[in-house]
C-alpha cells in the first residue's frame, strides 16, 4: 500500500537573505587619527544616528558639537542623510571636526533681544549715573522721545515673542562664542542710540511732526510686513521638519514682496530701521541701520544662491533683498 503513494519531498525552508551592515571609520579631519570604529551599522542609519553612536565613545563631543564630512575639507553632512545613499562602500570613512561648545538658537535670540529692550529703558528713565544728578528720573519734554521709546520697545518685544512662538529653526544650536559677538553688537548699539535719543540736550527732527508721522508710518508698515513674512515662512515648514520649499506670496498683501525678492523679511527689517532713523534723526541709529543692512544683504545673497542651487524652478525675477538691484 505504501508503494502506491509517491514519496513526499521534504519541505525546504526559505533562505534568509543576508543582512548587509556597514562599517564606519571616523578620523580626525586635521590629524587623520582614528577616533572611532563603528561595526555593524545598519544601512538605513542616518548621520544623526552615527553622531549618537560616536558620542557614546566620546561623550565630550555631543551630537550638536560634531561635524561629519566625507572629505576633510568638504561640507558637513546633514543629519538626515542616510548612510546607504552616501557615495561610500560598505566600509565608510568619515572625517570629524569639533564645532566647539554649542548653545541653542532660542537662548541666543532671547539674550540678544532682551538686552537692547532693558538697556534702552534705563536711558529712557534716566537712571542715576547716566546724565548727572539733576536729570535723574526726569522725563523728556519732546514727544518724539517717548514715541521712539515705544517703537524701540515694540520692535524688541515683537522679536522676543516671535522667537518663542513663530520661528522654526533648521539648526538647533550655534557656537557659544557667537552669543558674545551678537550681544556686543545689539547691546552696544542700543546703549549708543539710547544715550543720544534720551539725552536732555536732544533736539527733535528738523521738520517736526510731519517728519515724525511719516517715519512712524514707515516703521509700522515694515514691522507688519516683517511679521507677515515670518508667519509665512513658519507655515512653509511643518513642526519638527527640516524640509525646504520655495516661499510664494499668500493672500496677505505683505507677502507679495516674495514676487521680487528672496528675503523680504530682511527688506522689511531694513525699512523699519530707516523709518526709526528718520523719526529720531540720530546718527547712531543711521549707523546701526547701515551696518544691519550690510549684514542682512550678505545673508540674503547667501540664501538666494542656496535657493538657486536647490530649486531648478526658482523664480528668476527675484533679487536677494532689494528688487531689481541687490
VENZI-V139447 format. One record per pair of residues at least 24 apart in sequence whose C-alpha atoms are under 10 Angstrom apart, sorted by sequence separation. I is the first residue (numbers start at 0). J is the second residue. If there is no record, write none. Layout:
# VENZI-V139447
i={I & I}
j={J & J}
This chain:
# VENZI-V139447
i={18 & 25 & 68 & 69 & 70 & 71 & 72 & 123 & 227 & 230 & 268 & 269 & 295 & 296 & 67 & 68 & 69 & 70 & 71 & 123 & 227 & 228 & 229 & 295 & 296 & 300 & 23 & 67 & 68 & 69 & 122 & 227 & 228 & 265 & 266 & 269 & 299 & 66 & 67 & 68 & 224 & 226 & 227 & 228 & 265 & 268 & 269 & 25 & 50 & 66 & 67 & 68 & 120 & 224 & 225 & 226 & 228 & 292 & 47 & 49 & 66 & 67 & 119 & 120 & 224 & 225 & 228 & 265 & 266 & 296 & 46 & 47 & 48 & 65 & 66 & 67 & 223 & 224 & 265 & 266 & 45 & 46 & 47 & 48 & 65 & 66 & 120 & 224 & 264 & 265 & 45 & 46 & 47 & 48 & 49 & 64 & 65 & 66 & 116 & 119 & 120 & 221 & 224 & 232 & 45 & 46 & 47 & 48 & 49 & 64 & 65 & 119 & 220 & 262 & 265 & 266 & 45 & 46 & 47 & 48 & 63 & 64 & 65 & 228 & 229 & 262 & 265 & 44 & 45 & 46 & 63 & 64 & 65 & 116 & 117 & 228 & 229 & 264 & 44 & 45 & 46 & 60 & 61 & 63 & 64 & 65 & 115 & 116 & 227 & 228 & 262 & 263 & 43 & 44 & 45 & 60 & 63 & 64 & 115 & 116 & 227 & 228 & 262 & 28 & 43 & 44 & 45 & 60 & 63 & 64 & 116 & 117 & 151 & 225 & 226 & 261 & 262 & 28 & 42 & 43 & 44 & 45 & 60 & 61 & 63 & 113 & 116 & 224 & 225 & 228 & 260 & 261 & 27 & 28 & 31 & 41 & 42 & 43 & 60 & 61 & 63 & 115 & 116 & 224 & 225 & 227 & 262 & 26 & 28 & 30 & 41 & 42 & 43 & 59 & 114 & 225 & 226 & 261 & 262 & 25 & 28 & 29 & 40 & 41 & 42 & 112 & 113 & 151 & 222 & 224 & 225 & 226 & 261 & 25 & 28 & 29 & 112 & 113 & 116 & 221 & 224 & 225 & 260 & 261 & 25 & 27 & 28 & 111 & 112 & 221 & 223 & 224 & 225 & 26 & 28 & 50 & 112 & 113 & 148 & 221 & 222 & 223 & 225 & 261 & 109 & 112 & 113 & 147 & 221 & 222 & 224 & 225 & 42 & 112 & 220 & 221 & 222 & 224 & 111 & 148 & 221 & 222 & 223 & 40 & 109 & 110 & 144 & 147 & 148 & 218 & 221 & 222 & 39 & 40 & 108 & 109 & 112 & 147 & 217 & 218 & 220 & 221 & 222 & 108 & 109 & 145 & 218 & 219 & 220 & 221 & 269 & 38 & 109 & 144 & 145 & 218 & 219 & 221 & 261 & 37 & 108 & 109 & 143 & 144 & 217 & 218 & 221 & 261 & 266 & 267 & 37 & 105 & 108 & 109 & 143 & 144 & 217 & 218 & 220 & 260 & 265 & 266 & 36 & 107 & 108 & 216 & 217 & 218 & 219 & 259 & 261 & 262 & 263 & 265 & 266 & 36 & 106 & 141 & 215 & 217 & 218 & 219 & 258 & 259 & 260 & 261 & 262 & 263 & 264 & 265 & 266 & 105 & 106 & 139 & 144 & 214 & 217 & 218 & 257 & 258 & 259 & 260 & 261 & 262 & 263 & 35 & 104 & 105 & 139 & 141 & 144 & 214 & 216 & 217 & 218 & 258 & 259 & 260 & 261 & 262 & 263 & 23 & 33 & 138 & 139 & 140 & 143 & 144 & 214 & 215 & 218 & 258 & 259 & 260 & 261 & 262 & 263 & 34 & 139 & 141 & 143 & 214 & 215 & 217 & 218 & 246 & 257 & 258 & 259 & 260 & 261 & 21 & 33 & 34 & 105 & 138 & 139 & 140 & 141 & 142 & 143 & 165 & 213 & 214 & 217 & 245 & 256 & 257 & 259 & 260 & 261 & 21 & 32 & 33 & 105 & 137 & 139 & 141 & 167 & 212 & 214 & 215 & 216 & 244 & 259 & 260 & 20 & 31 & 104 & 105 & 166 & 211 & 214 & 215 & 243 & 257 & 259 & 260 & 23 & 31 & 104 & 130 & 134 & 143 & 147 & 154 & 165 & 166 & 210 & 211 & 213 & 214 & 245 & 256 & 258 & 259 & 260 & 23 & 28 & 29 & 103 & 104 & 107 & 129 & 134 & 143 & 146 & 150 & 154 & 157 & 161 & 165 & 167 & 168 & 212 & 213 & 214 & 244 & 245 & 256 & 257 & 260 & 21 & 22 & 23 & 24 & 25 & 26 & 27 & 28 & 29 & 104 & 105 & 106 & 107 & 142 & 153 & 164 & 165 & 166 & 167 & 211 & 212 & 243 & 244 & 256 & 21 & 22 & 23 & 24 & 25 & 26 & 27 & 28 & 29 & 103 & 104 & 105 & 106 & 107 & 111 & 115 & 119 & 122 & 130 & 165 & 166 & 167 & 169 & 210 & 211 & 243 & 245 & 246 & 247 & 21 & 22 & 23 & 24 & 25 & 26 & 27 & 28 & 103 & 104 & 105 & 107 & 110 & 111 & 114 & 118 & 122 & 130 & 143 & 147 & 150 & 154 & 158 & 161 & 165 & 166 & 167 & 168 & 210 & 211 & 245 & 20 & 21 & 22 & 23 & 24 & 25 & 26 & 27 & 28 & 102 & 103 & 104 & 110 & 111 & 112 & 113 & 114 & 115 & 116 & 117 & 118 & 119 & 120 & 121 & 122 & 125 & 129 & 130 & 142 & 143 & 146 & 150 & 153 & 157 & 161 & 164 & 165 & 167 & 209 & 210 & 211 & 245 & 19 & 20 & 21 & 22 & 23 & 24 & 25 & 26 & 27 & 101 & 102 & 103 & 104 & 107 & 108 & 111 & 112 & 115 & 116 & 119 & 120 & 122 & 123 & 167 & 168 & 169 & 208 & 210 & 101 & 102 & 103 & 104 & 107 & 110 & 111 & 114 & 115 & 118 & 119 & 122 & 123 & 167 & 168 & 169 & 170 & 207 & 100 & 101 & 102 & 103 & 106 & 107 & 110 & 111 & 113 & 114 & 115 & 117 & 118 & 119 & 121 & 122 & 125 & 150 & 167 & 168 & 169 & 100 & 101 & 102 & 108 & 111 & 112 & 113 & 114 & 115 & 116 & 117 & 118 & 119 & 120 & 121 & 122 & 123 & 124 & 125 & 167 & 168 & 169 & 204 & 99 & 100 & 101 & 102 & 104 & 107 & 108 & 111 & 112 & 115 & 116 & 119 & 122 & 123 & 125 & 167 & 169 & 204 & 205 & 98 & 99 & 100 & 101 & 102 & 103 & 107 & 110 & 111 & 114 & 115 & 118 & 119 & 122 & 123 & 203 & 204 & 205 & 98 & 99 & 100 & 101 & 102 & 110 & 114 & 118 & 121 & 122 & 203 & 204 & 98 & 99 & 119 & 120 & 202 & 203 & 204 & 115 & 119 & 201 & 202 & 203 & 202 & 201 & 196 & 195 & 196 & 196 & 195 & 196 & 192 & 195 & 196 & 193 & 195 & 196 & 192 & 194 & 195 & 192 & 193 & 191 & 192 & 193 & 191 & 192 & 190 & 191 & 192 & 189 & 192 & 188 & 189 & 192 & 188 & 191 & 188 & 189 & 188 & 185 & 184 & 184 & 63 & 184 & 63 & 64 & 63 & 64 & 63 & 64 & 63 & 154 & 154 & 154 & 150 & 151 & 151 & 150 & 147 & 147 & 147 & 146 & 147 & 146 & 144 & 143 & 144 & 143 & 79 & 78}
j={42 & 49 & 92 & 93 & 94 & 95 & 96 & 147 & 251 & 254 & 292 & 293 & 319 & 320 & 92 & 93 & 94 & 95 & 96 & 148 & 252 & 253 & 254 & 320 & 321 & 325 & 49 & 93 & 94 & 95 & 148 & 253 & 254 & 291 & 292 & 295 & 325 & 93 & 94 & 95 & 251 & 253 & 254 & 255 & 292 & 295 & 296 & 53 & 78 & 94 & 95 & 96 & 148 & 252 & 253 & 254 & 256 & 320 & 76 & 78 & 95 & 96 & 148 & 149 & 253 & 254 & 257 & 294 & 295 & 325 & 76 & 77 & 78 & 95 & 96 & 97 & 253 & 254 & 295 & 296 & 76 & 77 & 78 & 79 & 96 & 97 & 151 & 255 & 295 & 296 & 77 & 78 & 79 & 80 & 81 & 96 & 97 & 98 & 148 & 151 & 152 & 253 & 256 & 264 & 78 & 79 & 80 & 81 & 82 & 97 & 98 & 152 & 253 & 295 & 298 & 299 & 79 & 80 & 81 & 82 & 97 & 98 & 99 & 262 & 263 & 296 & 299 & 79 & 80 & 81 & 98 & 99 & 100 & 151 & 152 & 263 & 264 & 299 & 80 & 81 & 82 & 96 & 97 & 99 & 100 & 101 & 151 & 152 & 263 & 264 & 298 & 299 & 80 & 81 & 82 & 97 & 100 & 101 & 152 & 153 & 264 & 265 & 299 & 66 & 81 & 82 & 83 & 98 & 101 & 102 & 154 & 155 & 189 & 263 & 264 & 299 & 300 & 67 & 81 & 82 & 83 & 84 & 99 & 100 & 102 & 152 & 155 & 263 & 264 & 267 & 299 & 300 & 67 & 68 & 71 & 81 & 82 & 83 & 100 & 101 & 103 & 155 & 156 & 264 & 265 & 267 & 302 & 67 & 69 & 71 & 82 & 83 & 84 & 100 & 155 & 266 & 267 & 302 & 303 & 67 & 70 & 71 & 82 & 83 & 84 & 154 & 155 & 193 & 264 & 266 & 267 & 268 & 303 & 68 & 71 & 72 & 155 & 156 & 159 & 264 & 267 & 268 & 303 & 304 & 69 & 71 & 72 & 155 & 156 & 265 & 267 & 268 & 269 & 71 & 73 & 95 & 157 & 158 & 193 & 266 & 267 & 268 & 270 & 306 & 155 & 158 & 159 & 193 & 267 & 268 & 270 & 271 & 89 & 159 & 267 & 268 & 269 & 271 & 159 & 196 & 269 & 270 & 271 & 89 & 158 & 159 & 193 & 196 & 197 & 267 & 270 & 271 & 89 & 90 & 158 & 159 & 162 & 197 & 267 & 268 & 270 & 271 & 272 & 159 & 160 & 196 & 269 & 270 & 271 & 272 & 320 & 90 & 161 & 196 & 197 & 270 & 271 & 273 & 313 & 90 & 161 & 162 & 196 & 197 & 270 & 271 & 274 & 314 & 319 & 320 & 91 & 159 & 162 & 163 & 197 & 198 & 271 & 272 & 274 & 314 & 319 & 320 & 91 & 162 & 163 & 271 & 272 & 273 & 274 & 314 & 316 & 317 & 318 & 320 & 321 & 92 & 162 & 197 & 271 & 273 & 274 & 275 & 314 & 315 & 316 & 317 & 318 & 319 & 320 & 321 & 322 & 162 & 163 & 196 & 201 & 271 & 274 & 275 & 314 & 315 & 316 & 317 & 318 & 319 & 320 & 93 & 162 & 163 & 197 & 199 & 202 & 272 & 274 & 275 & 276 & 316 & 317 & 318 & 319 & 320 & 321 & 82 & 92 & 197 & 198 & 199 & 202 & 203 & 273 & 274 & 277 & 317 & 318 & 319 & 320 & 321 & 322 & 94 & 199 & 201 & 203 & 274 & 275 & 277 & 278 & 306 & 317 & 318 & 319 & 320 & 321 & 82 & 94 & 95 & 166 & 199 & 200 & 201 & 202 & 203 & 204 & 226 & 274 & 275 & 278 & 306 & 317 & 318 & 320 & 321 & 322 & 83 & 94 & 95 & 167 & 199 & 201 & 203 & 229 & 274 & 276 & 277 & 278 & 306 & 321 & 322 & 83 & 94 & 167 & 168 & 229 & 274 & 277 & 278 & 306 & 320 & 322 & 323 & 87 & 95 & 168 & 194 & 198 & 207 & 211 & 218 & 229 & 230 & 274 & 275 & 277 & 278 & 309 & 320 & 322 & 323 & 324 & 88 & 93 & 94 & 168 & 169 & 172 & 194 & 199 & 208 & 211 & 215 & 219 & 222 & 226 & 230 & 232 & 233 & 277 & 278 & 279 & 309 & 310 & 321 & 322 & 325 & 87 & 88 & 89 & 90 & 91 & 92 & 93 & 94 & 95 & 170 & 171 & 172 & 173 & 208 & 219 & 230 & 231 & 232 & 233 & 277 & 278 & 309 & 310 & 322 & 88 & 89 & 90 & 91 & 92 & 93 & 94 & 95 & 96 & 170 & 171 & 172 & 173 & 174 & 178 & 182 & 186 & 189 & 197 & 232 & 233 & 234 & 236 & 277 & 278 & 310 & 312 & 313 & 314 & 89 & 90 & 91 & 92 & 93 & 94 & 95 & 96 & 171 & 172 & 173 & 175 & 178 & 179 & 182 & 186 & 190 & 198 & 211 & 215 & 218 & 222 & 226 & 229 & 233 & 234 & 235 & 236 & 278 & 279 & 313 & 89 & 90 & 91 & 92 & 93 & 94 & 95 & 96 & 97 & 171 & 172 & 173 & 179 & 180 & 181 & 182 & 183 & 184 & 185 & 186 & 187 & 188 & 189 & 190 & 191 & 194 & 198 & 199 & 211 & 212 & 215 & 219 & 222 & 226 & 230 & 233 & 234 & 236 & 278 & 279 & 280 & 314 & 89 & 90 & 91 & 92 & 93 & 94 & 95 & 96 & 97 & 171 & 172 & 173 & 174 & 177 & 178 & 181 & 182 & 185 & 186 & 189 & 190 & 192 & 193 & 237 & 238 & 239 & 278 & 280 & 172 & 173 & 174 & 175 & 178 & 181 & 182 & 185 & 186 & 189 & 190 & 193 & 194 & 238 & 239 & 240 & 241 & 278 & 172 & 173 & 174 & 175 & 178 & 179 & 182 & 183 & 185 & 186 & 187 & 189 & 190 & 191 & 193 & 194 & 197 & 222 & 239 & 240 & 241 & 173 & 174 & 175 & 181 & 184 & 185 & 186 & 187 & 188 & 189 & 190 & 191 & 192 & 193 & 194 & 195 & 196 & 197 & 198 & 240 & 241 & 242 & 277 & 173 & 174 & 175 & 176 & 178 & 181 & 182 & 185 & 186 & 189 & 190 & 193 & 196 & 197 & 199 & 241 & 243 & 278 & 279 & 173 & 174 & 175 & 176 & 177 & 178 & 182 & 185 & 186 & 189 & 190 & 193 & 194 & 197 & 198 & 278 & 279 & 280 & 174 & 175 & 176 & 177 & 178 & 186 & 190 & 194 & 197 & 198 & 279 & 280 & 175 & 176 & 196 & 197 & 279 & 280 & 281 & 193 & 197 & 279 & 280 & 281 & 281 & 281 & 279 & 279 & 280 & 281 & 281 & 282 & 279 & 282 & 283 & 281 & 283 & 284 & 281 & 283 & 284 & 282 & 283 & 282 & 283 & 284 & 283 & 284 & 283 & 284 & 285 & 283 & 286 & 283 & 284 & 287 & 284 & 287 & 286 & 287 & 287 & 287 & 287 & 290 & 170 & 291 & 171 & 172 & 172 & 173 & 173 & 174 & 174 & 268 & 271 & 272 & 271 & 272 & 275 & 275 & 275 & 276 & 278 & 278 & 279 & 279 & 278 & 278 & 279 & 279 & 241 & 241}
